[in-house]
Amino acid sequence: MLKKYSQMDIYLQEIYSTIYKNAVLFLKRGIKEIIQNDKEIFDPETAIISCLYIQTSIELSLKAYLIKEVDINAILKSSETFSSEILFEKFKENHLKTKTYEELKNILKDNNDLVFFTNLHFDHLTKFQLYRNKLIHLNLFLSEDEIINLKKELIFAVTHLLMPLLTDISFEFESPSEFYQEHLDGKDFNKLISFQPYVDEMHRMAVEYSGLAYECINCCKKTFSPNNEICYCCNLNLLYSAGYIDCEACEAKRAIVYDTLNIHEEGNEHSINGVCMNCGDKMNVYECPDCEIRFTFYGQPDFVEKICKC
């Protein structure tokens, strides 16, 4: 993202930055509305305001993304060519006419080299827009089931739709929580990662993109993956500081986490406490400094039986 930004001239950088910052601003306000309470059903006012903020953020994010990935002409209604300086002046005076949301969405649909949106993503974009139009333009009440689904749509939007447009995050190695920890204040971030629909989505994301999801030793949500060593919910990162080994008690793969930085410290005798993130069982972990064999044990007899001969 930074490389493409640096290739813009100062006028386009200013236009892009303003649109991007406003997209993040509306996203933050939308999240503040969404996480007000953890009740299953939104009240009508929260539903309307949340939709308004998140849909506005999506539209602005689409524009910022297309400016960065294509060029500014991709979002403009007029096919007439202007210098970036003139475009900036028009932008400052609110005279820059841009394409409709539907037109912007179709640019993504027609270009497979852009964001990795699938038919599922586009279906959610359309469905979310329909909810928003029904609530705001038609002023109709939603059924209880629709309100529950709306909450799921909002969480899908702030994780799967907005992140690819606003960031270069790869979900195999990073989580949406990394972005939100940076942009939300501490109180709102803590509310977000305690908001059950968000936690549920982070669990699904951890399983989908990393293959495993165990209980995080920091936030206690089932959103930590030993495969990439991050918690998709609270953004705990244990890269280079922890080791993982299979649990004998519950047979979960790589479920026992232990401290690799201190296991070989003097006095530890190459063993340290470990805990299973799947079943909660506690045991010791031994790492041989010579042959690097590793095993878990519960006491001295168990240790003597398993110790290597090197």
C-alpha positions in Angstrom: 0.0 0.0 0.0 2.8 2.5 0.9 4.6 1.8 -2.4 1.5 2.6 -4.5 0.8 5.6 -2.3 4.3 7.0 -2.8 3.9 6.7 -6.6 1.0 9.2 -6.5 1.7 13.0 -6.8 0.9 15.2 -3.9 -2.5 16.1 -5.1 -3.7 12.5 -5.6 -2.1 11.6 -2.2 -4.2 14.3 -0.5 -7.4 13.1 -2.2 -6.7 9.4 -1.4 -5.7 10.2 2.2 -8.8 12.2 2.9 -11.1 9.6 1.5 -9.2 6.8 3.3 -9.3 8.6 6.7 -13.0 9.3 6.3 -13.6 5.6 5.5 -11.8 4.7 8.7 -13.7 7.4 10.7 -17.1 6.1 9.6 -15.9 2.5 10.3 -14.9 3.4 13.9 -18.2 5.2 14.5 -20.1 2.2 13.1 -18.2 -0.2 15.4 -18.9 2.0 18.4 -22.6 1.7 17.6 -22.4 -2.1 17.0 -20.7 -2.9 20.2 -22.9 -0.8 22.5 -24.4 -4.0 24.0 -24.1 -7.7 23.4 -27.9 -8.4 23.2 -28.9 -10.7 20.4 -31.4 -8.1 19.0 -30.5 -4.6 17.9 -32.9 -1.8 18.8 -34.1 0.0 15.6 -32.0 3.1 16.2 -28.8 1.2 16.6 -29.6 -0.9 13.5 -30.2 2.3 11.4 -27.1 4.2 12.6 -24.8 1.2 12.4 -25.9 0.5 8.8 -25.5 4.1 7.8 -21.9 4.3 9.2 -20.7 1.0 7.8 -22.3 1.4 4.4 -20.7 4.9 4.1 -17.4 3.4 5.1 -17.7 0.7 2.4 -18.5 3.2 -0.3 -15.5 5.4 0.7 -13.2 2.4 1.0 -14.2 1.3 -2.5 -13.2 4.7 -3.8 -9.9 4.8 -1.9 -9.1 1.3 -3.0 -9.7 2.0 -6.7 -7.7 5.2 -6.6 -4.8 3.3 -5.2 -5.1 0.1 -7.3 -6.3 1.7 -10.7 -6.3 5.5 -10.8 -8.6 8.3 -9.8 -10.4 8.3 -13.2 -11.8 4.9 -12.2 -14.1 6.5 -9.7 -15.1 9.6 -11.7 -18.3 10.0 -13.6 -16.8 12.3 -16.2 -14.5 10.8 -18.9 -12.9 14.2 -19.4 -9.3 14.3 -18.4 -8.0 16.8 -15.9 -4.7 17.4 -14.2 -4.4 16.1 -10.7 -4.1 19.7 -9.5 -7.4 20.6 -11.0 -9.0 17.4 -9.7 -7.7 18.4 -6.2 -9.3 21.8 -6.5 -12.6 20.3 -7.6 -12.3 17.8 -4.7 -11.8 20.6 -2.1 -14.8 22.5 -3.5 -17.0 19.3 -3.4 -17.4 19.4 -7.2 -15.8 16.1 -7.9 -18.6 13.8 -9.2 -18.0 10.1 -8.6 -19.6 7.0 -9.8 -22.4 5.3 -8.0 -21.9 2.5 -5.5 -23.2 0.0 -8.0 -20.8 1.2 -10.7 -17.8 1.0 -8.3 -18.8 -2.5 -7.2 -19.0 -3.6 -10.8 -15.4 -2.4 -11.4 -14.3 -5.0 -8.8 -16.5 -7.7 -10.3 -15.1 -7.1 -13.8 -11.4 -7.1 -12.8 -10.1 -10.3 -11.2 -6.7 -8.7 -10.7 -8.1 -6.4 -8.0 -9.2 -7.4 -4.5 -9.8 -11.1 -3.9 -13.6 -10.8 -3.5 -15.5 -13.9 -4.4 -19.2 -14.3 -5.3 -19.8 -14.7 -1.5 -18.3 -11.3 -0.9 -20.3 -9.6 -3.6 -23.5 -11.4 -2.3 -22.8 -9.9 1.1 -22.2 -6.4 -0.4 -25.5 -6.6 -2.1 -27.4 -8.0 0.9 -26.0 -5.4 3.2 -26.9 -2.6 0.8 -30.5 -3.9 0.7 -30.7 -3.9 4.5 -29.4 -0.4 4.6 -31.8 0.8 1.9 -34.8 -0.8 3.7 -33.9 0.8 7.0 -32.9 4.3 5.8 -34.8 5.0 2.6 -38.0 3.1 3.1 -38.1 3.5 6.9 -39.5 0.0 7.3 -39.2 -2.2 10.4 -37.1 -5.4 10.1 -38.3 -8.7 11.5 -36.5 -10.2 14.5 -34.8 -12.7 12.3 -33.7 -9.9 9.9 -32.2 -7.9 12.9 -30.2 -11.0 14.0 -29.0 -11.5 10.4 -28.2 -7.8 10.2 -25.8 -8.1 13.2 -24.0 -11.0 11.4 -23.9 -8.9 8.1 -22.3 -6.0 10.0 -19.6 -8.2 11.5 -19.0 -9.8 8.1 -18.6 -6.3 6.6 -16.1 -5.1 9.2 -14.0 -8.2 8.9 -14.3 -9.6 5.3 -15.4 -6.6 3.2 -13.6 -3.6 4.7 -10.3 -5.2 5.6 -9.2 -6.2 2.0 -10.2 -2.7 0.9 -8.4 -0.7 3.7 -5.4 -2.9 4.4 -2.9 -5.3 2.9 -3.6 -7.8 5.7 -3.3 -11.5 4.7 -5.6 -13.5 6.9 -3.2 -16.5 6.8 -0.8 -14.5 8.9 -2.7 -11.5 10.3 -6.1 -10.8 11.8 -8.6 -7.9 11.4 -7.9 -7.3 15.1 -4.5 -6.0 14.2 -6.1 -3.2 12.3 -8.7 -2.4 14.9 -6.1 -2.5 17.8 -4.3 0.3 15.9 -7.3 2.4 15.0 -9.8 2.0 17.9 -9.3 3.4 21.3 -8.5 0.9 24.0 -12.0 0.8 25.5 -13.7 0.2 22.1 -11.1 -2.4 21.1 -11.7 -4.3 24.3 -15.5 -4.1 23.8 -15.1 -5.4 20.2 -13.0 -8.4 21.2 -15.6 -9.3 23.8 -18.5 -8.8 21.4 -19.7 -12.4 20.8 -20.6 -12.1 17.1 -17.1 -10.7 16.5 -15.5 -13.5 18.6 -17.5 -16.1 16.7 -16.3 -14.7 13.4 -12.7 -14.6 14.6 -13.0 -18.3 15.6 -14.3 -19.2 12.1 -11.5 -17.1 10.5 -8.8 -18.8 12.6 -10.0 -22.3 11.6 -10.5 -21.3 7.9 -7.2 -19.6 7.4 -4.9 -21.5 9.7 -6.5 -24.8 10.3 -6.6 -24.7 14.1 -8.2 -22.6 16.9 -7.6 -23.1 20.6 -8.3 -21.1 23.7 -6.0 -18.0 23.8 -3.9 -17.7 27.0 -4.5 -14.0 26.9 -8.1 -13.3 26.1 -9.5 -16.9 26.8 -11.4 -16.9 23.5 -11.1 -19.9 21.2 -9.3 -17.9 18.6 -5.6 -18.7 18.9 -3.8 -20.7 16.2 -0.4 -22.4 16.9 0.1 -22.6 13.2 0.6 -18.9 12.7 1.0 -18.1 16.4 -1.6 -15.3 16.6 -4.9 -14.8 18.3 -7.4 -13.7 15.8 -9.4 -12.0 18.5 -7.1 -10.1 20.9 -4.1 -10.0 18.4 -1.7 -11.8 20.8 1.4 -12.8 18.8 3.7 -15.5 20.2 6.0 -15.7 17.3 9.6 -16.7 18.4 8.6 -16.8 22.1 6.5 -20.0 22.4 6.7 -23.7 21.4 3.8 -26.1 20.8 3.5 -29.9 21.3 0.7 -32.4 21.0 -1.3 -33.1 24.2 -1.3 -36.6 25.5 -4.4 -36.1 27.5 -6.8 -34.9 24.8 -4.7 -35.8 21.7 -5.1 -32.3 20.3 -2.3 -31.4 17.8 0.1 -28.7 18.9 -2.2 -27.7 21.7 0.3 -27.4 24.5 2.0 -24.0 24.6 5.2 -23.4 26.6 7.9 -20.7 27.0 10.8 -21.4 24.6 12.7 -18.2 25.7 13.2 -19.5 29.3 13.1 -23.3 29.1 16.9 -23.5 28.9 17.7 -20.9 31.5 19.9 -22.0 34.3 17.9 -23.8 37.0 15.1 -24.9 34.7 16.9 -28.1 33.7 15.6 -27.7 30.1 12.0 -28.1 31.3 9.2 -25.6 31.9 5.5 -25.5 32.7 3.1 -26.0 29.8 -0.7 -25.8 29.4 -3.0 -27.4 26.9 -5.1 -24.7 25.1 -7.7 -27.3 24.2 -8.4 -29.2 27.4 -6.7 -27.0 30.0 -4.5 -29.8 31.3 -1.2 -28.6 32.9 2.1 -30.5 32.6 5.8 -30.0 32.2 7.6 -29.8 28.8 11.2 -31.0 28.3 13.4 -30.0 25.4 16.7 -31.9 25.1 19.5 -29.4 24.3 21.5 -32.0 22.3 19.1 -34.0 20.2 16.2 -31.5 20.5 13.7 -34.3 21.4 10.6 -32.8 23.1 8.0 -34.5 25.4 5.5 -33.7 28.1 5.6 -35.3 31.6 3.7 -35.1 34.9 6.3 -36.0 37.4 9.7 -37.5 38.0 8.8 -41.2 37.3 7.2 -40.1 34.0 10.2 -38.0 33.2 12.7 -40.8 33.8 10.7 -43.1 31.6 10.7 -40.7 28.7 14.1 -39.0 28.9 16.4 -39.5 26.0 19.7 -41.4 26.3 22.0 -38.8 24.7 
